[in-house]
Each structure stands twice: as C-alpha cells, then as structure tokens.
C-alpha cells in the first residue's frame, strides 16, 4: 500500500518548505523503501519554482543539490550494505545510482492539473517532463469551448500552402473538429 502525501497550501509555504518535504520523501523512498504517492494539484503550485523540482523528479528521478553534501554522504553511507547485497560495486556513484533507482521504484507522482486555460500549456512548454514523462488520464470531457480553442490554435499553425482557408472556414472547421471529438 502506498502512503499518499500532499503539500500543505498555506500563505507562508515556500520553496524551502517544498524542498524539505521532498527531502523527507526521498529519505522515506530511497533509504527506508517506503512506497509513496506524491499528489499535487495545480492549485498547490504556489511558486513556479516547484515545477523545476517536479520536472526533475519525473524526468530523471533526481534533484541536484536537494541535500547538503554532508547529508548526502550520510545517506549514501546508510545504504552501503544494501548496495553490496545487491551485488553492485561499492562506490559513491553506484550508491547514488542505487539510491535514485529506489526512489524511482518507490515514489509515484500524481499531477492533477486542469488543461483549461493557458496555465497548463505554458507550464508544459517550460517543463516538458510534465507531458513527455507522464501518463495523461483525462477524467472529465473537455468543454466544447476548450476543444474549439485547441482546434483553432492547431489550425493557425498549419502553413497556408497546406491549408488555405479564410477565417470563417477555419472557424467552422475548428467547430467541426470539436464536435467530432465530442461524438
């Protein structure tokens, strides 16, 4: 069974608080082997810098400089016997790789973000791991207006040599695309 953790949203919660929570999660998953789901909604992203760390977790499993050097040395020392038992060479690099692989195996990140509006699109462009390294599960049907907006943006990106339509025809085609998706 996985323990579910969420970040507390308060007016004083900041980047250092988020990093402390991530350190706790990394210790629990990478040293103790606890299985954790980190559930984050878009309303909990009170600082866009949170996404730098989330992107690191979902793309590589590692966040550089999350731990101070002496803490990292203690962590790697604490898993030395486990690394040897796994038949791996006992070196700082292999210990770090082992630690990160345990984190990847035991930590699951669930992002509950709304696709409506520009926020998600901008975040996905700035942090490609949000789309490239996740499984997108759509729980609710998209609103007709959102589908039309996506279709219009897509049609605007098609070069006129491939699709030369007037603005009214493009609008009608976008509406048709949205209706097809809804049917």
C-alpha positions, -999 to 999 in steps of 0.1 A, spaced: 0 0 0 12 35 -9 12 63 15 -4 94 -1 13 128 6 2 162 -4 19 196 1 1 219 25 -10 251 9 -6 280 32 3 316 27 37 311 42 46 278 23 75 284 1 103 268 -20 124 258 11 94 242 27 87 223 -5 124 212 -7 122 200 29 91 179 21 109 164 -10 140 156 12 116 137 36 101 118 7 134 110 -8 147 96 25 115 76 30 116 61 -5 153 58 -12 166 48 23 137 32 41 120 18 10 86 32 18 61 35 -11 47 70 -15 24 87 -39 30 125 -41 -3 140 -51 0 176 -64 -28 197 -78 -23 228 -99 -36 250 -71 -8 237 -48 18 251 -72 21 284 -53 55 291 -68 65 282 -103 99 270 -90 81 240 -76 79 228 -111 117 228 -115 118 201 -88 88 182 -100 102 182 -135 135 168 -121 117 140 -102 96 129 -132 124 131 -158 154 117 -141 143 108 -106 170 131 -91 170 167 -79 206 181 -79 216 198 -47 185 187 -28 206 176 1 236 193 16 268 175 9 273 160 44 236 148 44 242 131 11 273 114 23 254 101 53 226 88 31 250 71 7 268 55 37 235 43 52 227 22 20 262 8 16 253 -26 28 222 -27 7 243 -18 -24 268 -46 -16 239 -71 -11 226 -62 -45 259 -73 -60 269 -38 -71 303 -22 -69 306 -2 -37 314 33 -49 298 67 -43 285 67 -79 269 32 -76 254 41 -42 239 73 -57 225 53 -87 211 27 -63 195 54 -41 179 71 -72 167 38 -85 150 30 -52 134 65 -52 121 59 -88 107 25 -78 90 37 -46 78 72 -55 49 78 -78 40 114 -86 4 122 -95 -3 156 -110 -39 167 -111 -37 197 -134 -65 213 -153 -60 216 -191 -84 246 -193 -67 280 -200 -32 289 -208 -15 279 -175 -11 242 -183 0 249 -218 27 274 -206 39 250 -179 41 221 -203 62 242 -227 85 254 -199 87 219 -182 84 193 -210 86 164 -185 50 173 -174 39 159 -208 68 137 -220 73 117 -188 38 113 -176 6 94 -185 -22 118 -191 -55 105 -178 -85 126 -187 -113 122 -162 -138 146 -175 -148 155 -210 -133 187 -223 -157 217 -226 -167 225 -262 -151 259 -260 -118 244 -249 -118 219 -278 -126 247 -303 -98 268 -289 -73 239 -293 -85 232 -328 -82 269 -338 -47 271 -324 -37 239 -342 -52 252 -375 -33 285 -370 -1 266 -370 -7 248 -403 11 266 -432 -12 282 -457 4 261 -485 -12 231 -469 -44 246 -457 -55 279 -473 -89 288 -457 -105 320 -448 -111 329 -412 -148 318 -414 -139 284 -429 -112 279 -403 -137 287 -375 -162 263 -390 -135 236 -394 -124 241 -357 -161 237 -346 -164 205 -367 -132 191 -351 -145 199 -316 -179 182 -325 -160 151 -338 -141 148 -306 -173 151 -285 -191 125 -305 
